[in-house]
Amino acid sequence: MYHSFFWLRLLAGLFTERTGKRILKISRLAVRLGQVLLLFVVGYYLIYRNLVLNWQVLAEQQWSFRLFPFMASLLAVAIIFALNSQIWRMIVFALSGKHLKAGRAAYIWFISNLGRYLPGKVWQLAGMAVLARREGVSAVGATASAIIGQVVHLLAGAAVGLYFLPTELTGAFAPLAHWAWLGLPPVIIFLYPPLLRKLLSLASRWSGKPPVEVNLKLRDLVVWFSLNVLVWLAYGCCFYYFVKAIYPQGDLSLAAAIGVYAVAYIVGFLVIFAPGGLGVRETMFAGLLTAVLGEVGATVTALGSRIWLTLAELVPVVLVLIAGGLPAFEQNDLETGRQDE
């Protein structure tokens, strides 16, 4: 389970081998306990507290489902996913000099994206690096492009979330959220190339792998960051129309939808023991949307968002599998980065 606990191995590498093994063993147990706790919280908060105890309200609610905005938002998210794969293609070219075809980049991106549904959050990056190397991308370029692409994507999402999330939706955290914009400068600082290079070098050394040395240019990072900001804005717009399709009577603004989507998605991603942000993202959606949709409307919308996003991710995967076939992984494929190609 090396890749599932990659970040733990980085920490363990700072200590002796025996101590490191103990840290990994304890951490694996902590992850399992976290998953059990997550199931309890989601089961109680989303299912029992918000739906079962409000069953009469749920039954009396006049529900209306709008098919067109639902399908339009679903298609738009799938298209944005495809565009996102082309941003990663740009990163690959800048870091390795390898010009991937648009179709192959989309194939790699969508297939590796399935790794998000495995605990640990790094299977997606590992799969992307492996498939990129099979297309002739160097080991260093493949690994670095996968990591940097994810980091820039998250930084852009954090910036969008910090800027657009309304304080009135944060409840008891409103006083803190009022100053959320102060988090924007630290986010921007991470675009400084020497800082990113140092982080990559530290990660490589701690994990016992060869140094990942890439030529990062500020201009490229700004372009990738800006494109990812547009991607997050588009995601938020799609989420807005999804909410209008599920719960049209809700009073959710477009700006609020953008902020809620970015914050909930990133929090779900950062919780390492939640595959695909399962449960965490829905809980965040429900908590942030309660002020404008009510408990029942927010919970139904949150649970529906899981189906909506899963369809948006799986339908393109089926299409690329039909076009490109199923990739065959060998046992040693995920031992990435041991030596340059």
N, C-alpha and C positions, 0 to 999 in steps of 0.2 A: 504494500500500500504506500510505496514511496511517494508517488505524486500526490496522493490524497493528503499527505502530511508533510508536504515540501517545506512549508513555512516553519513547521516544528523542527525539521532536520536542520534548518538554518540556525535555530536557537541551540539545538543540541550540539552543533558543531563547535560552539564556543566552550564546551565543557569536555571532560574526559569521555572516552567511549562508553564506560560503564554508566556514568551519570547521564550521558545522552540517551542511552537505551531506556533508563528509568523515566526520563522526561517524556520520551515517545510513548512508553507504555501508559503512564499516567494520563497523558494528553489524549490517547485513543479512548480511554475510559471516560474522560471528560466530554469528548465529542459524542459518545454514545448516550451519556446522561443528558447532554444538551438536546439531542434528538428526541429523547423521551419527554423531556420538559416541554419542548416545542409542540409535540403532539398534544400534551395536556392543555397547554395554553390556548392553542388553536381550537381544540375541541370544546373547551369551556367558553372562551371569549366569543368566537365566531358562531359556533353551533348552538351551544346551550344558552348562554346569556343573551345573545342578540336575536336568535331565531326561536328557540323553544319557549323561552319565557315571554316572547312577544308574538306567540303564534296567532293570537286573536287579531292583533294588528296586522300581521302578515296576511291572514285570511281575508280581512276586510279591505285591504289595500287594493285599489283599482290599478292592476298592472296592465301595461301596454308595451308591446315589443315592436320596434320599428326595424323591419328587415333591411331596408336599403342602407341607412347609416351604419348598421352593424356590418353588412357585407362590404360596404365601401371602406370602412375603417380597417377591416380585416385585410382587404386587398392592399390598402395603402401601407400597412405595417409590413406586409410581406415584401413589397417593393422597396421600402426603406431598408429592410434587412439586406436586400440585394445591393443597394447603393452602399451600405456600410461595408460590404465585402470588397467594394472597389476602393474604398479608403484604405483598407488593409493592403490591397494590391499596390497602392501608391507607396505605402510604407515599405513593403518588400523591395520594391524597385530602388527606393532611396537608400536602403541599408545594404542591399546585396548586389544591386545592378542587374538582377534577374527580372526580365519582363514577362510576368505571367499573363496568359490569355485571360480575358474577362470571364469566360465561362469556367475555366479551371479555378480561378480565384473564388468564384461564387460556390463552386463545388466544394472546395476545401473549407470555406467559411461555414457553409450550412452543415456539412457533415461534422466538423469539429464542434460546432455549436451545441450538438447533442450532449457533449461532455459536461455541460452545465448541470445536467440532471443527475450527476454522480457527486457524492460528498467530496469535499476537498477543494473545489473551485479551480483546480489546475488541469484537470483532464482535457478541458477545452483547449488550453494553451498547448498542452503536450501533443494532442491530436493534430492541431494546426501546424505545429513545428514539424511533426513526422511527415504529414502529407506534403508540406511545402518542400521538404528535402527531397522527396520523391520526384518533384518537378524540376529538380536541378538547383534549388536554392541552397546555399551553403548552410552548414549546421549553425554557425553563429548568426547568419542573417535570418534563418528560419526561426530560431529561438527568440532573438532580439525583436523581430518584427511582431511576433505573437505577443510578447510581453509589453512592448511599448504601445502597440495598438490598443491593448486592453487598458493600460494605464491612462493613456490620453483620453480614451472613451469615458472612463470613470471620472477623470478630472473635469471633462466638459459637462458631464451629467451633474456633478457636484456643483459646478458654477451655475448651471441652469436652475437646479433645485434651490440653492441658496438665494438666488435672485427672485424667483417667481413664487415661492411658497408663501401664501398669505399668513400673517400672524394669527388671524382670527380662526384658522383651522387647527392650530396647534394646542388649543385648550390651555392646560396648566403651564405649558412650556412657552406661552405667548411672550412673556418678558424676555426670555432667552432668544426666541425666534426673531424678536424685533431687531436684534443686533446680528442676525445671521449674515448680513452682507459683509461683516468684518472677516468672514471666512474666505471671501473671494481673493484677497491678496495672497494668502498662503497657497491657494490652489494655483494661481498664476505663477508663483515662484517655482513650482515643480516643472515648469516648462523650460527652465534654465538648463541648457545642454550639459554643462559640467556636473550639475547635481544629478541628473538622470544617469550619466555615465558612471558616477561614483556609486550610485545605488546598484547599478547592474554589476559593477566590479565586486562590490561587497557580497552581493547575492551569490555570484559565481564562486568566490573564494570560500565562503562559509559552506557552500554545498559540495565542495571538493571537486568542482568542475573547472575547466580552463576558463580564463578571463574572457568575458564577452566585451570585445572592443569594437564599437561601431562609431561611425562618424555622424554625429547628430548635429544638425544645423538648426539654429533658432528659427529661421525662415520656414523650414519644413514643419517644425513642431507647431508653429503658429497656424500654418495652413491646416494641418491635421486637426488641431484643436478647434479651429473655426468651423471646419466641415462637421465635426462631431457635435458642436453646439447646434448647428442647423438640424442634424439628425435628431437630437433630443427635443428640439422644438417641434419637429414633425411628429415624433412619437407622442408628445403631449397633445397635439392637435387630434391625432387619431384616437387617443384615450378620451378626449372630450366628446367626440362623436359616438364612441362606444357607450359612454355613460348616457348620452341623450337617447341612444337606441334602447338601453335597458331600463332607464328611469328618467323619462323625458320631463317629468314634473319637477325634477330636482333643480335647485338654483346654484348651478356650478358654472363659474366663468371660465373662459378659455385660458386665461393666465393662471388661474388656480389649478386647472387640470394639468397644465404643463408642470407646475411646481410639485404637485402631489405625485404625479407619475415618476418624475425624476428621483424624488426623495425615497419613495417606496421601493422603487426598483433597485436603487443603489444599496439601501439598507438590506434588502433581501439578498443581494449578491454578496455583501460583506460578511454575512452570517455563514461561516464556513460549513456548519453541520446541516444546513438546509439546502438540499439539492434543488437547483433552479429557483432558490428563494422560496420554496414551498412552505406555505403557512406564514412566513415572516412578511412577505410582500402583501399578502391578503390582509393580514392583521394591520399593517400600516395603512393600506387603502381604507379599511373600515374605520380606523381611528381618525384619519384625517378628513374623511368625507362625511362623518356623522353630523358635523355642524351644518352642512348644506343639504344632506339627503336624509337625515334621520338615521337611527340605529338600524332599522330594518332595511331601508333603501341602500344604506352604505354597505351592509353585510352582503346583501344579494348581489350588489354591483361588484364587490370585492371577490366573491366566489366566482361570479361570472367572468371576471377578468382572467382568471386562470384558464378557463376554457378558450376564451378569445385569443389570448397570447399563445397558448399551446397550438391551436389551429394555425395561427399565423406562422409559427415556426415549423410545424410538421408538414404542412402542405408543400412548401418549397422544397423541403428535404425529400419528399416522395418524388417530386419532379426531377430533382438533380440525380437521384438514385436511378430513376428510369433512364435518364440521359447518359449518366456516367458509370452506373454500376456500383456495387458495394465494394468499398476498399477492403483489402485483406491486410490485417495487421499481424506482424510476426512478434514472437515473444520478446525480442530485444529491441523492438521499434521504439519503445518509450524510454529507453536509456539514452536520452538526448544529450547532446552537448559534450560528450566525452572527448571528442577530438574534431578538429575542423576537417571538412571535406576538401 
